[in-house]
Amino acid sequence: MTCTTYTKLHIYGSKDPTGITLTDSTVVTAIATALRTSTTYTGISNGYTIKVGSCGSGGYEITASGTVCQCNTGYTLRPCNGSPSWGGIYATTTCGAPTQTMSVVFS
């Protein structure tokens, strides 16, 4: 991630190829900055509340599924978490989820 302004964030995966898209550039850029600098952030765009925060020793996560570091159903990615709680997309739990690919794309 670079220090730039982003206009769109797309979260999707093999369980939901359409995924969700955020288009508020202020929110999208703040999410990218929070992930890059390992800081917390909460923002709303396109009807989704997105949170970035720490999840134990597993590093930072990005979630559109409620509270950070919780086992919910929805869109949560914990890329540095080596446990079965690495996240999930769409109608799968975010802890102990089935095998899937997940992507977060900033543009």
C-alpha positions, 0 to 999 in steps of 0.5 A: 500500500502506498501513500495515495488517495484511493477512490474505490475498495472492492472486497470479494472472494470465491464464496461471493465473486461480486462482493462489496464495493465502497466508493467514498474516497475519504473513507476508502483512503482512511481504510487503506491508511489504517491498514498500512499504519496498523491503526484503528478506523471505523467508516461508513460507505455505500451502506457498509460500516467498515472497521479496521482494528487489532485482533490479538496476536493475529495482526490487524483485520478489516471487517464489514461484519460488526465488531472487530475480532468477533466470529460473525458471518459476513466480510472479515479478513485477518491476513496475518492470523494463522489460526482457524479464525482467519476470516470469511466472505459472505455467508460463511463464518469468520472463524473456522470458515471453509477454504476460500480465496479472499481479495481486498482491492484498492483503486 
